[in-house]
Amino acid sequence: MRIKNTKNDGGIPLSSIFQQIYHIARQIPYGRVTTYGQLARLLGSPVNARVVGYAMNGCKDSSVPCHRVVNRFGGLCGAFLPLGKETHRTLLEMEGVAFTPDGNVDMDRFMWYGPEEEK
């Protein structure tokens, strides 16, 4: 499968994009989160937030902190085993991430925008 990339009209292999996504995701600091869309922007392809979701969902590499990626509202994913959103929330809470009363991550406090933020 190939996808269009804003920097490469011919498309690039999906496995290569996944590896780039995982590289960026590994940089998300402990106790912080980012969104699928922000990860896509950091990749240089803001229209590919859904591809980031596919990459996170299919990731089998425990060095990739997939639990630190949430939707644009700070919403959690139900794909985390064994208990779906409860597992996702527990993993983030263990890192000190706080939630708003509606159950979403407090994005004002815990959003990570990328490596340049830490300079």
Phi and psi restraints in degrees (range 20) as a CNS / XPLOR table:
assign (resid 1 and name C) (resid 2 and name N)
       (resid 2 and name CA) (resid 2 and name C) 1.0 -126.0 20.0 2
assign (resid 2 and name N) (resid 2 and name CA)
       (resid 2 and name C) (resid 3 and name N) 1.0 147.2 20.0 2
assign (resid 2 and name C) (resid 3 and name N)
       (resid 3 and name CA) (resid 3 and name C) 1.0 -123.5 20.0 2
assign (resid 3 and name N) (resid 3 and name CA)
       (resid 3 and name C) (resid 4 and name N) 1.0 154.6 20.0 2
assign (resid 3 and name C) (resid 4 and name N)
       (resid 4 and name CA) (resid 4 and name C) 1.0 -75.9 20.0 2
assign (resid 4 and name N) (resid 4 and name CA)
       (resid 4 and name C) (resid 5 and name N) 1.0 141.2 20.0 2
assign (resid 4 and name C) (resid 5 and name N)
       (resid 5 and name CA) (resid 5 and name C) 1.0 -125.9 20.0 2
assign (resid 5 and name N) (resid 5 and name CA)
       (resid 5 and name C) (resid 6 and name N) 1.0 139.6 20.0 2
assign (resid 5 and name C) (resid 6 and name N)
       (resid 6 and name CA) (resid 6 and name C) 1.0 -62.6 20.0 2
assign (resid 6 and name N) (resid 6 and name CA)
       (resid 6 and name C) (resid 7 and name N) 1.0 -18.8 20.0 2
assign (resid 6 and name C) (resid 7 and name N)
       (resid 7 and name CA) (resid 7 and name C) 1.0 -99.1 20.0 2
assign (resid 7 and name N) (resid 7 and name CA)
       (resid 7 and name C) (resid 8 and name N) 1.0 -6.7 20.0 2
assign (resid 7 and name C) (resid 8 and name N)
       (resid 8 and name CA) (resid 8 and name C) 1.0 -148.7 20.0 2
assign (resid 8 and name N) (resid 8 and name CA)
       (resid 8 and name C) (resid 9 and name N) 1.0 93.9 20.0 2
assign (resid 8 and name C) (resid 9 and name N)
       (resid 9 and name CA) (resid 9 and name C) 1.0 -61.0 20.0 2
assign (resid 9 and name N) (resid 9 and name CA)
       (resid 9 and name C) (resid 10 and name N) 1.0 -20.5 20.0 2
assign (resid 9 and name C) (resid 10 and name N)
       (resid 10 and name CA) (resid 10 and name C) 1.0 -80.3 20.0 2
assign (resid 10 and name N) (resid 10 and name CA)
       (resid 10 and name C) (resid 11 and name N) 1.0 -7.2 20.0 2
assign (resid 10 and name C) (resid 11 and name N)
       (resid 11 and name CA) (resid 11 and name C) 1.0 83.4 20.0 2
assign (resid 11 and name N) (resid 11 and name CA)
       (resid 11 and name C) (resid 12 and name N) 1.0 159.6 20.0 2
assign (resid 11 and name C) (resid 12 and name N)
       (resid 12 and name CA) (resid 12 and name C) 1.0 -133.2 20.0 2
assign (resid 12 and name N) (resid 12 and name CA)
       (resid 12 and name C) (resid 13 and name N) 1.0 155.0 20.0 2
assign (resid 12 and name C) (resid 13 and name N)
       (resid 13 and name CA) (resid 13 and name C) 1.0 -59.2 20.0 2
assign (resid 13 and name N) (resid 13 and name CA)
       (resid 13 and name C) (resid 14 and name N) 1.0 138.3 20.0 2
assign (resid 13 and name C) (resid 14 and name N)
       (resid 14 and name CA) (resid 14 and name C) 1.0 -58.6 20.0 2
assign (resid 14 and name N) (resid 14 and name CA)
       (resid 14 and name C) (resid 15 and name N) 1.0 -39.1 20.0 2
assign (resid 14 and name C) (resid 15 and name N)
       (resid 15 and name CA) (resid 15 and name C) 1.0 -61.6 20.0 2
assign (resid 15 and name N) (resid 15 and name CA)
       (resid 15 and name C) (resid 16 and name N) 1.0 -34.4 20.0 2
assign (resid 15 and name C) (resid 16 and name N)
       (resid 16 and name CA) (resid 16 and name C) 1.0 -67.9 20.0 2
assign (resid 16 and name N) (resid 16 and name CA)
       (resid 16 and name C) (resid 17 and name N) 1.0 -42.3 20.0 2
assign (resid 16 and name C) (resid 17 and name N)
       (resid 17 and name CA) (resid 17 and name C) 1.0 -63.0 20.0 2
assign (resid 17 and name N) (resid 17 and name CA)
       (resid 17 and name C) (resid 18 and name N) 1.0 -43.2 20.0 2
assign (resid 17 and name C) (resid 18 and name N)
       (resid 18 and name CA) (resid 18 and name C) 1.0 -58.7 20.0 2
assign (resid 18 and name N) (resid 18 and name CA)
       (resid 18 and name C) (resid 19 and name N) 1.0 -43.5 20.0 2
assign (resid 18 and name C) (resid 19 and name N)
       (resid 19 and name CA) (resid 19 and name C) 1.0 -63.1 20.0 2
assign (resid 19 and name N) (resid 19 and name CA)
       (resid 19 and name C) (resid 20 and name N) 1.0 -37.7 20.0 2
assign (resid 19 and name C) (resid 20 and name N)
       (resid 20 and name CA) (resid 20 and name C) 1.0 -65.9 20.0 2
assign (resid 20 and name N) (resid 20 and name CA)
       (resid 20 and name C) (resid 21 and name N) 1.0 -41.1 20.0 2
assign (resid 20 and name C) (resid 21 and name N)
       (resid 21 and name CA) (resid 21 and name C) 1.0 -62.1 20.0 2
assign (resid 21 and name N) (resid 21 and name CA)
       (resid 21 and name C) (resid 22 and name N) 1.0 -45.9 20.0 2
assign (resid 21 and name C) (resid 22 and name N)
       (resid 22 and name CA) (resid 22 and name C) 1.0 -63.7 20.0 2
assign (resid 22 and name N) (resid 22 and name CA)
       (resid 22 and name C) (resid 23 and name N) 1.0 -37.7 20.0 2
assign (resid 22 and name C) (resid 23 and name N)
       (resid 23 and name CA) (resid 23 and name C) 1.0 -60.1 20.0 2
assign (resid 23 and name N) (resid 23 and name CA)
       (resid 23 and name C) (resid 24 and name N) 1.0 -45.0 20.0 2
assign (resid 23 and name C) (resid 24 and name N)
       (resid 24 and name CA) (resid 24 and name C) 1.0 -68.4 20.0 2
assign (resid 24 and name N) (resid 24 and name CA)
       (resid 24 and name C) (resid 25 and name N) 1.0 -43.8 20.0 2
assign (resid 24 and name C) (resid 25 and name N)
       (resid 25 and name CA) (resid 25 and name C) 1.0 -59.9 20.0 2
assign (resid 25 and name N) (resid 25 and name CA)
       (resid 25 and name C) (resid 26 and name N) 1.0 -34.6 20.0 2
assign (resid 25 and name C) (resid 26 and name N)
       (resid 26 and name CA) (resid 26 and name C) 1.0 -63.9 20.0 2
assign (resid 26 and name N) (resid 26 and name CA)
       (resid 26 and name C) (resid 27 and name N) 1.0 -17.2 20.0 2
assign (resid 26 and name C) (resid 27 and name N)
       (resid 27 and name CA) (resid 27 and name C) 1.0 -88.0 20.0 2
assign (resid 27 and name N) (resid 27 and name CA)
       (resid 27 and name C) (resid 28 and name N) 1.0 -9.0 20.0 2
assign (resid 27 and name C) (resid 28 and name N)
       (resid 28 and name CA) (resid 28 and name C) 1.0 -65.5 20.0 2
assign (resid 28 and name N) (resid 28 and name CA)
       (resid 28 and name C) (resid 29 and name N) 1.0 121.6 20.0 2
assign (resid 28 and name C) (resid 29 and name N)
       (resid 29 and name CA) (resid 29 and name C) 1.0 -66.8 20.0 2
assign (resid 29 and name N) (resid 29 and name CA)
       (resid 29 and name C) (resid 30 and name N) 1.0 152.6 20.0 2
assign (resid 29 and name C) (resid 30 and name N)
       (resid 30 and name CA) (resid 30 and name C) 1.0 -53.5 20.0 2
assign (resid 30 and name N) (resid 30 and name CA)
       (resid 30 and name C) (resid 31 and name N) 1.0 133.0 20.0 2
assign (resid 30 and name C) (resid 31 and name N)
       (resid 31 and name CA) (resid 31 and name C) 1.0 80.9 20.0 2
assign (resid 31 and name N) (resid 31 and name CA)
       (resid 31 and name C) (resid 32 and name N) 1.0 12.3 20.0 2
assign (resid 31 and name C) (resid 32 and name N)
       (resid 32 and name CA) (resid 32 and name C) 1.0 -129.9 20.0 2
assign (resid 32 and name N) (resid 32 and name CA)
       (resid 32 and name C) (resid 33 and name N) 1.0 163.5 20.0 2
assign (resid 32 and name C) (resid 33 and name N)
       (resid 33 and name CA) (resid 33 and name C) 1.0 -134.3 20.0 2
assign (resid 33 and name N) (resid 33 and name CA)
       (resid 33 and name C) (resid 34 and name N) 1.0 162.8 20.0 2
assign (resid 33 and name C) (resid 34 and name N)
       (resid 34 and name CA) (resid 34 and name C) 1.0 -137.9 20.0 2
assign (resid 34 and name N) (resid 34 and name CA)
       (resid 34 and name C) (resid 35 and name N) 1.0 173.0 20.0 2
assign (resid 34 and name C) (resid 35 and name N)
       (resid 35 and name CA) (resid 35 and name C) 1.0 -103.9 20.0 2
assign (resid 35 and name N) (resid 35 and name CA)
       (resid 35 and name C) (resid 36 and name N) 1.0 163.3 20.0 2
assign (resid 35 and name C) (resid 36 and name N)
       (resid 36 and name CA) (resid 36 and name C) 1.0 -57.8 20.0 2
assign (resid 36 and name N) (resid 36 and name CA)
       (resid 36 and name C) (resid 37 and name N) 1.0 -42.8 20.0 2
assign (resid 36 and name C) (resid 37 and name N)
       (resid 37 and name CA) (resid 37 and name C) 1.0 -65.8 20.0 2
assign (resid 37 and name N) (resid 37 and name CA)
       (resid 37 and name C) (resid 38 and name N) 1.0 -41.5 20.0 2
assign (resid 37 and name C) (resid 38 and name N)
       (resid 38 and name CA) (resid 38 and name C) 1.0 -66.1 20.0 2
assign (resid 38 and name N) (resid 38 and name CA)
       (resid 38 and name C) (resid 39 and name N) 1.0 -39.5 20.0 2
assign (resid 38 and name C) (resid 39 and name N)
       (resid 39 and name CA) (resid 39 and name C) 1.0 -62.2 20.0 2
assign (resid 39 and name N) (resid 39 and name CA)
       (resid 39 and name C) (resid 40 and name N) 1.0 -39.9 20.0 2
assign (resid 39 and name C) (resid 40 and name N)
       (resid 40 and name CA) (resid 40 and name C) 1.0 -63.7 20.0 2
assign (resid 40 and name N) (resid 40 and name CA)
       (resid 40 and name C) (resid 41 and name N) 1.0 -40.9 20.0 2
assign (resid 40 and name C) (resid 41 and name N)
       (resid 41 and name CA) (resid 41 and name C) 1.0 -62.5 20.0 2
assign (resid 41 and name N) (resid 41 and name CA)
       (resid 41 and name C) (resid 42 and name N) 1.0 -42.5 20.0 2
assign (resid 41 and name C) (resid 42 and name N)
       (resid 42 and name CA) (resid 42 and name C) 1.0 -64.1 20.0 2
assign (resid 42 and name N) (resid 42 and name CA)
       (resid 42 and name C) (resid 43 and name N) 1.0 -29.0 20.0 2
assign (resid 42 and name C) (resid 43 and name N)
       (resid 43 and name CA) (resid 43 and name C) 1.0 -72.3 20.0 2
assign (resid 43 and name N) (resid 43 and name CA)
       (resid 43 and name C) (resid 44 and name N) 1.0 -19.5 20.0 2
assign (resid 43 and name C) (resid 44 and name N)
       (resid 44 and name CA) (resid 44 and name C) 1.0 93.9 20.0 2
assign (resid 44 and name N) (resid 44 and name CA)
       (resid 44 and name C) (resid 45 and name N) 1.0 14.6 20.0 2
assign (resid 44 and name C) (resid 45 and name N)
       (resid 45 and name CA) (resid 45 and name C) 1.0 -141.4 20.0 2
assign (resid 45 and name N) (resid 45 and name CA)
       (resid 45 and name C) (resid 46 and name N) 1.0 72.8 20.0 2
assign (resid 45 and name C) (resid 46 and name N)
       (resid 46 and name CA) (resid 46 and name C) 1.0 -59.9 20.0 2
assign (resid 46 and name N) (resid 46 and name CA)
       (resid 46 and name C) (resid 47 and name N) 1.0 -19.3 20.0 2
assign (resid 46 and name C) (resid 47 and name N)
       (resid 47 and name CA) (resid 47 and name C) 1.0 -81.2 20.0 2
assign (resid 47 and name N) (resid 47 and name CA)
       (resid 47 and name C) (resid 48 and name N) 1.0 -2.6 20.0 2
assign (resid 47 and name C) (resid 48 and name N)
       (resid 48 and name CA) (resid 48 and name C) 1.0 -104.1 20.0 2
assign (resid 48 and name N) (resid 48 and name CA)
       (resid 48 and name C) (resid 49 and name N) 1.0 32.5 20.0 2
assign (resid 48 and name C) (resid 49 and name N)
       (resid 49 and name CA) (resid 49 and name C) 1.0 -58.2 20.0 2
assign (resid 49 and name N) (resid 49 and name CA)
       (resid 49 and name C) (resid 50 and name N) 1.0 -36.7 20.0 2
assign (resid 49 and name C) (resid 50 and name N)
       (resid 50 and name CA) (resid 50 and name C) 1.0 -65.5 20.0 2
assign (resid 50 and name N) (resid 50 and name CA)
       (resid 50 and name C) (resid 51 and name N) 1.0 -36.0 20.0 2
assign (resid 50 and name C) (resid 51 and name N)
       (resid 51 and name CA) (resid 51 and name C) 1.0 -64.4 20.0 2
assign (resid 51 and name N) (resid 51 and name CA)
       (resid 51 and name C) (resid 52 and name N) 1.0 -37.6 20.0 2
assign (resid 51 and name C) (resid 52 and name N)
       (resid 52 and name CA) (resid 52 and name C) 1.0 -59.8 20.0 2
assign (resid 52 and name N) (resid 52 and name CA)
       (resid 52 and name C) (resid 53 and name N) 1.0 -42.1 20.0 2
assign (resid 52 and name C) (resid 53 and name N)
       (resid 53 and name CA) (resid 53 and name C) 1.0 -60.7 20.0 2
assign (resid 53 and name N) (resid 53 and name CA)
       (resid 53 and name C) (resid 54 and name N) 1.0 -42.9 20.0 2
assign (resid 53 and name C) (resid 54 and name N)
       (resid 54 and name CA) (resid 54 and name C) 1.0 -62.2 20.0 2
assign (resid 54 and name N) (resid 54 and name CA)
       (resid 54 and name C) (resid 55 and name N) 1.0 -41.6 20.0 2
assign (resid 54 and name C) (resid 55 and name N)
       (resid 55 and name CA) (resid 55 and name C) 1.0 -63.5 20.0 2
assign (resid 55 and name N) (resid 55 and name CA)
       (resid 55 and name C) (resid 56 and name N) 1.0 -44.8 20.0 2
assign (resid 55 and name C) (resid 56 and name N)
       (resid 56 and name CA) (resid 56 and name C) 1.0 -64.9 20.0 2
assign (resid 56 and name N) (resid 56 and name CA)
       (resid 56 and name C) (resid 57 and name N) 1.0 -42.5 20.0 2
assign (resid 56 and name C) (resid 57 and name N)
       (resid 57 and name CA) (resid 57 and name C) 1.0 -64.3 20.0 2
assign (resid 57 and name N) (resid 57 and name CA)
       (resid 57 and name C) (resid 58 and name N) 1.0 -34.5 20.0 2
assign (resid 57 and name C) (resid 58 and name N)
       (resid 58 and name CA) (resid 58 and name C) 1.0 -93.8 20.0 2
assign (resid 58 and name N) (resid 58 and name CA)
       (resid 58 and name C) (resid 59 and name N) 1.0 1.0 20.0 2
assign (resid 58 and name C) (resid 59 and name N)
       (resid 59 and name CA) (resid 59 and name C) 1.0 -71.7 20.0 2
assign (resid 59 and name N) (resid 59 and name CA)
       (resid 59 and name C) (resid 60 and name N) 1.0 129.1 20.0 2
assign (resid 59 and name C) (resid 60 and name N)
       (resid 60 and name CA) (resid 60 and name C) 1.0 -112.9 20.0 2
assign (resid 60 and name N) (resid 60 and name CA)
       (resid 60 and name C) (resid 61 and name N) 1.0 3.7 20.0 2
assign (resid 60 and name C) (resid 61 and name N)
       (resid 61 and name CA) (resid 61 and name C) 1.0 -91.5 20.0 2
assign (resid 61 and name N) (resid 61 and name CA)
       (resid 61 and name C) (resid 62 and name N) 1.0 113.0 20.0 2
assign (resid 61 and name C) (resid 62 and name N)
       (resid 62 and name CA) (resid 62 and name C) 1.0 -68.9 20.0 2
assign (resid 62 and name N) (resid 62 and name CA)
       (resid 62 and name C) (resid 63 and name N) 1.0 -10.3 20.0 2
assign (resid 62 and name C) (resid 63 and name N)
       (resid 63 and name CA) (resid 63 and name C) 1.0 -80.7 20.0 2
assign (resid 63 and name N) (resid 63 and name CA)
       (resid 63 and name C) (resid 64 and name N) 1.0 -7.2 20.0 2
assign (resid 63 and name C) (resid 64 and name N)
       (resid 64 and name CA) (resid 64 and name C) 1.0 -97.4 20.0 2
assign (resid 64 and name N) (resid 64 and name CA)
       (resid 64 and name C) (resid 65 and name N) 1.0 116.5 20.0 2
assign (resid 64 and name C) (resid 65 and name N)
       (resid 65 and name CA) (resid 65 and name C) 1.0 -80.5 20.0 2
assign (resid 65 and name N) (resid 65 and name CA)
       (resid 65 and name C) (resid 66 and name N) 1.0 70.4 20.0 2
assign (resid 65 and name C) (resid 66 and name N)
       (resid 66 and name CA) (resid 66 and name C) 1.0 -57.5 20.0 2
assign (resid 66 and name N) (resid 66 and name CA)
       (resid 66 and name C) (resid 67 and name N) 1.0 -28.8 20.0 2
assign (resid 66 and name C) (resid 67 and name N)
       (resid 67 and name CA) (resid 67 and name C) 1.0 -67.0 20.0 2
assign (resid 67 and name N) (resid 67 and name CA)
       (resid 67 and name C) (resid 68 and name N) 1.0 -14.5 20.0 2
assign (resid 67 and name C) (resid 68 and name N)
       (resid 68 and name CA) (resid 68 and name C) 1.0 -87.1 20.0 2
assign (resid 68 and name N) (resid 68 and name CA)
       (resid 68 and name C) (resid 69 and name N) 1.0 6.3 20.0 2
assign (resid 68 and name C) (resid 69 and name N)
       (resid 69 and name CA) (resid 69 and name C) 1.0 -112.1 20.0 2
assign (resid 69 and name N) (resid 69 and name CA)
       (resid 69 and name C) (resid 70 and name N) 1.0 125.8 20.0 2
assign (resid 69 and name C) (resid 70 and name N)
       (resid 70 and name CA) (resid 70 and name C) 1.0 -130.6 20.0 2
assign (resid 70 and name N) (resid 70 and name CA)
       (resid 70 and name C) (resid 71 and name N) 1.0 173.7 20.0 2
assign (resid 70 and name C) (resid 71 and name N)
       (resid 71 and name CA) (resid 71 and name C) 1.0 -78.2 20.0 2
assign (resid 71 and name N) (resid 71 and name CA)
       (resid 71 and name C) (resid 72 and name N) 1.0 175.2 20.0 2
assign (resid 71 and name C) (resid 72 and name N)
       (resid 72 and name CA) (resid 72 and name C) 1.0 -63.1 20.0 2
assign (resid 72 and name N) (resid 72 and name CA)
       (resid 72 and name C) (resid 73 and name N) 1.0 -17.5 20.0 2
assign (resid 72 and name C) (resid 73 and name N)
       (resid 73 and name CA) (resid 73 and name C) 1.0 -96.4 20.0 2
assign (resid 73 and name N) (resid 73 and name CA)
       (resid 73 and name C) (resid 74 and name N) 1.0 -1.8 20.0 2
assign (resid 73 and name C) (resid 74 and name N)
       (resid 74 and name CA) (resid 74 and name C) 1.0 87.8 20.0 2
assign (resid 74 and name N) (resid 74 and name CA)
       (resid 74 and name C) (resid 75 and name N) 1.0 13.3 20.0 2
assign (resid 74 and name C) (resid 75 and name N)
       (resid 75 and name CA) (resid 75 and name C) 1.0 -74.6 20.0 2
assign (resid 75 and name N) (resid 75 and name CA)
       (resid 75 and name C) (resid 76 and name N) 1.0 153.9 20.0 2
assign (resid 75 and name C) (resid 76 and name N)
       (resid 76 and name CA) (resid 76 and name C) 1.0 -97.7 20.0 2
assign (resid 76 and name N) (resid 76 and name CA)
       (resid 76 and name C) (resid 77 and name N) 1.0 163.6 20.0 2
assign (resid 76 and name C) (resid 77 and name N)
       (resid 77 and name CA) (resid 77 and name C) 1.0 -102.2 20.0 2
assign (resid 77 and name N) (resid 77 and name CA)
       (resid 77 and name C) (resid 78 and name N) 1.0 140.8 20.0 2
assign (resid 77 and name C) (resid 78 and name N)
       (resid 78 and name CA) (resid 78 and name C) 1.0 -85.6 20.0 2
assign (resid 78 and name N) (resid 78 and name CA)
       (resid 78 and name C) (resid 79 and name N) 1.0 2.0 20.0 2
assign (resid 78 and name C) (resid 79 and name N)
       (resid 79 and name CA) (resid 79 and name C) 1.0 -84.1 20.0 2
assign (resid 79 and name N) (resid 79 and name CA)
       (resid 79 and name C) (resid 80 and name N) 1.0 -4.5 20.0 2
assign (resid 79 and name C) (resid 80 and name N)
       (resid 80 and name CA) (resid 80 and name C) 1.0 -77.7 20.0 2
assign (resid 80 and name N) (resid 80 and name CA)
       (resid 80 and name C) (resid 81 and name N) 1.0 127.5 20.0 2
assign (resid 80 and name C) (resid 81 and name N)
       (resid 81 and name CA) (resid 81 and name C) 1.0 -91.1 20.0 2
assign (resid 81 and name N) (resid 81 and name CA)
       (resid 81 and name C) (resid 82 and name N) 1.0 146.9 20.0 2
assign (resid 81 and name C) (resid 82 and name N)
       (resid 82 and name CA) (resid 82 and name C) 1.0 -94.1 20.0 2
assign (resid 82 and name N) (resid 82 and name CA)
       (resid 82 and name C) (resid 83 and name N) 1.0 -14.7 20.0 2
assign (resid 82 and name C) (resid 83 and name N)
       (resid 83 and name CA) (resid 83 and name C) 1.0 -116.9 20.0 2
assign (resid 83 and name N) (resid 83 and name CA)
       (resid 83 and name C) (resid 84 and name N) 1.0 21.5 20.0 2
assign (resid 83 and name C) (resid 84 and name N)
       (resid 84 and name CA) (resid 84 and name C) 1.0 65.3 20.0 2
assign (resid 84 and name N) (resid 84 and name CA)
       (resid 84 and name C) (resid 85 and name N) 1.0 -125.9 20.0 2
assign (resid 84 and name C) (resid 85 and name N)
       (resid 85 and name CA) (resid 85 and name C) 1.0 -60.5 20.0 2
assign (resid 85 and name N) (resid 85 and name CA)
       (resid 85 and name C) (resid 86 and name N) 1.0 -32.3 20.0 2
assign (resid 85 and name C) (resid 86 and name N)
       (resid 86 and name CA) (resid 86 and name C) 1.0 -63.8 20.0 2
assign (resid 86 and name N) (resid 86 and name CA)
       (resid 86 and name C) (resid 87 and name N) 1.0 -40.3 20.0 2
assign (resid 86 and name C) (resid 87 and name N)
       (resid 87 and name CA) (resid 87 and name C) 1.0 -65.4 20.0 2
assign (resid 87 and name N) (resid 87 and name CA)
       (resid 87 and name C) (resid 88 and name N) 1.0 -44.7 20.0 2
assign (resid 87 and name C) (resid 88 and name N)
       (resid 88 and name CA) (resid 88 and name C) 1.0 -57.8 20.0 2
assign (resid 88 and name N) (resid 88 and name CA)
       (resid 88 and name C) (resid 89 and name N) 1.0 -47.5 20.0 2
assign (resid 88 and name C) (resid 89 and name N)
       (resid 89 and name CA) (resid 89 and name C) 1.0 -62.7 20.0 2
assign (resid 89 and name N) (resid 89 and name CA)
       (resid 89 and name C) (resid 90 and name N) 1.0 -44.0 20.0 2
assign (resid 89 and name C) (resid 90 and name N)
       (resid 90 and name CA) (resid 90 and name C) 1.0 -60.6 20.0 2
assign (resid 90 and name N) (resid 90 and name CA)
       (resid 90 and name C) (resid 91 and name N) 1.0 -44.3 20.0 2
assign (resid 90 and name C) (resid 91 and name N)
       (resid 91 and name CA) (resid 91 and name C) 1.0 -59.0 20.0 2
assign (resid 91 and name N) (resid 91 and name CA)
       (resid 91 and name C) (resid 92 and name N) 1.0 -42.3 20.0 2
assign (resid 91 and name C) (resid 92 and name N)
       (resid 92 and name CA) (resid 92 and name C) 1.0 -70.8 20.0 2
assign (resid 92 and name N) (resid 92 and name CA)
       (resid 92 and name C) (resid 93 and name N) 1.0 -41.7 20.0 2
assign (resid 92 and name C) (resid 93 and name N)
       (resid 93 and name CA) (resid 93 and name C) 1.0 -61.1 20.0 2
assign (resid 93 and name N) (resid 93 and name CA)
       (resid 93 and name C) (resid 94 and name N) 1.0 -35.4 20.0 2
assign (resid 93 and name C) (resid 94 and name N)
       (resid 94 and name CA) (resid 94 and name C) 1.0 -62.8 20.0 2
assign (resid 94 and name N) (resid 94 and name CA)
       (resid 94 and name C) (resid 95 and name N) 1.0 -22.0 20.0 2
assign (resid 94 and name C) (resid 95 and name N)
       (resid 95 and name CA) (resid 95 and name C) 1.0 -95.7 20.0 2
assign (resid 95 and name N) (resid 95 and name CA)
       (resid 95 and name C) (resid 96 and name N) 1.0 2.2 20.0 2
assign (resid 95 and name C) (resid 96 and name N)
       (resid 96 and name CA) (resid 96 and name C) 1.0 90.0 20.0 2
assign (resid 96 and name N) (resid 96 and name CA)
       (resid 96 and name C) (resid 97 and name N) 1.0 8.6 20.0 2
assign (resid 96 and name C) (resid 97 and name N)
       (resid 97 and name CA) (resid 97 and name C) 1.0 -73.6 20.0 2
assign (resid 97 and name N) (resid 97 and name CA)
       (resid 97 and name C) (resid 98 and name N) 1.0 130.8 20.0 2
assign (resid 97 and name C) (resid 98 and name N)
       (resid 98 and name CA) (resid 98 and name C) 1.0 -99.6 20.0 2
assign (resid 98 and name N) (resid 98 and name CA)
       (resid 98 and name C) (resid 99 and name N) 1.0 158.1 20.0 2
assign (resid 98 and name C) (resid 99 and name N)
       (resid 99 and name CA) (resid 99 and name C) 1.0 -120.4 20.0 2
assign (resid 99 and name N) (resid 99 and name CA)
       (resid 99 and name C) (resid 100 and name N) 1.0 152.8 20.0 2
assign (resid 99 and name C) (resid 100 and name N)
       (resid 100 and name CA) (resid 100 and name C) 1.0 -81.5 20.0 2
assign (resid 100 and name N) (resid 100 and name CA)
       (resid 100 and name C) (resid 101 and name N) 1.0 166.6 20.0 2
assign (resid 100 and name C) (resid 101 and name N)
       (resid 101 and name CA) (resid 101 and name C) 1.0 -57.1 20.0 2
assign (resid 101 and name N) (resid 101 and name CA)
       (resid 101 and name C) (resid 102 and name N) 1.0 -25.6 20.0 2
assign (resid 101 and name C) (resid 102 and name N)
       (resid 102 and name CA) (resid 102 and name C) 1.0 -83.9 20.0 2
assign (resid 102 and name N) (resid 102 and name CA)
       (resid 102 and name C) (resid 103 and name N) 1.0 2.9 20.0 2
assign (resid 102 and name C) (resid 103 and name N)
       (resid 103 and name CA) (resid 103 and name C) 1.0 93.8 20.0 2
assign (resid 103 and name N) (resid 103 and name CA)
       (resid 103 and name C) (resid 104 and name N) 1.0 2.3 20.0 2
assign (resid 103 and name C) (resid 104 and name N)
       (resid 104 and name CA) (resid 104 and name C) 1.0 -94.0 20.0 2
assign (resid 104 and name N) (resid 104 and name CA)
       (resid 104 and name C) (resid 105 and name N) 1.0 158.8 20.0 2
assign (resid 104 and name C) (resid 105 and name N)
       (resid 105 and name CA) (resid 105 and name C) 1.0 -62.0 20.0 2
assign (resid 105 and name N) (resid 105 and name CA)
       (resid 105 and name C) (resid 106 and name N) 1.0 141.7 20.0 2
assign (resid 105 and name C) (resid 106 and name N)
       (resid 106 and name CA) (resid 106 and name C) 1.0 -74.2 20.0 2
assign (resid 106 and name N) (resid 106 and name CA)
       (resid 106 and name C) (resid 107 and name N) 1.0 90.6 20.0 2
assign (resid 106 and name C) (resid 107 and name N)
       (resid 107 and name CA) (resid 107 and name C) 1.0 -67.2 20.0 2
assign (resid 107 and name N) (resid 107 and name CA)
       (resid 107 and name C) (resid 108 and name N) 1.0 -28.4 20.0 2
assign (resid 107 and name C) (resid 108 and name N)
       (resid 108 and name CA) (resid 108 and name C) 1.0 -63.0 20.0 2
assign (resid 108 and name N) (resid 108 and name CA)
       (resid 108 and name C) (resid 109 and name N) 1.0 -31.8 20.0 2
assign (resid 108 and name C) (resid 109 and name N)
       (resid 109 and name CA) (resid 109 and name C) 1.0 -97.3 20.0 2
assign (resid 109 and name N) (resid 109 and name CA)
       (resid 109 and name C) (resid 110 and name N) 1.0 -29.8 20.0 2
assign (resid 109 and name C) (resid 110 and name N)
       (resid 110 and name CA) (resid 110 and name C) 1.0 -117.2 20.0 2
assign (resid 110 and name N) (resid 110 and name CA)
       (resid 110 and name C) (resid 111 and name N) 1.0 0.4 20.0 2
assign (resid 110 and name C) (resid 111 and name N)
       (resid 111 and name CA) (resid 111 and name C) 1.0 -69.7 20.0 2
assign (resid 111 and name N) (resid 111 and name CA)
       (resid 111 and name C) (resid 112 and name N) 1.0 132.8 20.0 2
assign (resid 111 and name C) (resid 112 and name N)
       (resid 112 and name CA) (resid 112 and name C) 1.0 -108.7 20.0 2
assign (resid 112 and name N) (resid 112 and name CA)
       (resid 112 and name C) (resid 113 and name N) 1.0 127.3 20.0 2
assign (resid 112 and name C) (resid 113 and name N)
       (resid 113 and name CA) (resid 113 and name C) 1.0 -97.6 20.0 2
assign (resid 113 and name N) (resid 113 and name CA)
       (resid 113 and name C) (resid 114 and name N) 1.0 -10.8 20.0 2
assign (resid 113 and name C) (resid 114 and name N)
       (resid 114 and name CA) (resid 114 and name C) 1.0 140.6 20.0 2
assign (resid 114 and name N) (resid 114 and name CA)
       (resid 114 and name C) (resid 115 and name N) 1.0 173.8 20.0 2
assign (resid 114 and name C) (resid 115 and name N)
       (resid 115 and name CA) (resid 115 and name C) 1.0 -58.7 20.0 2
assign (resid 115 and name N) (resid 115 and name CA)
       (resid 115 and name C) (resid 116 and name N) 1.0 -32.8 20.0 2
assign (resid 115 and name C) (resid 116 and name N)
       (resid 116 and name CA) (resid 116 and name C) 1.0 -65.6 20.0 2
assign (resid 116 and name N) (resid 116 and name CA)
       (resid 116 and name C) (resid 117 and name N) 1.0 -20.6 20.0 2
assign (resid 116 and name C) (resid 117 and name N)
       (resid 117 and name CA) (resid 117 and name C) 1.0 -64.9 20.0 2
assign (resid 117 and name N) (resid 117 and name CA)
       (resid 117 and name C) (resid 118 and name N) 1.0 -27.2 20.0 2
assign (resid 117 and name C) (resid 118 and name N)
       (resid 118 and name CA) (resid 118 and name C) 1.0 -89.0 20.0 2
assign (resid 118 and name N) (resid 118 and name CA)
       (resid 118 and name C) (resid 119 and name N) 1.0 -3.0 20.0 2
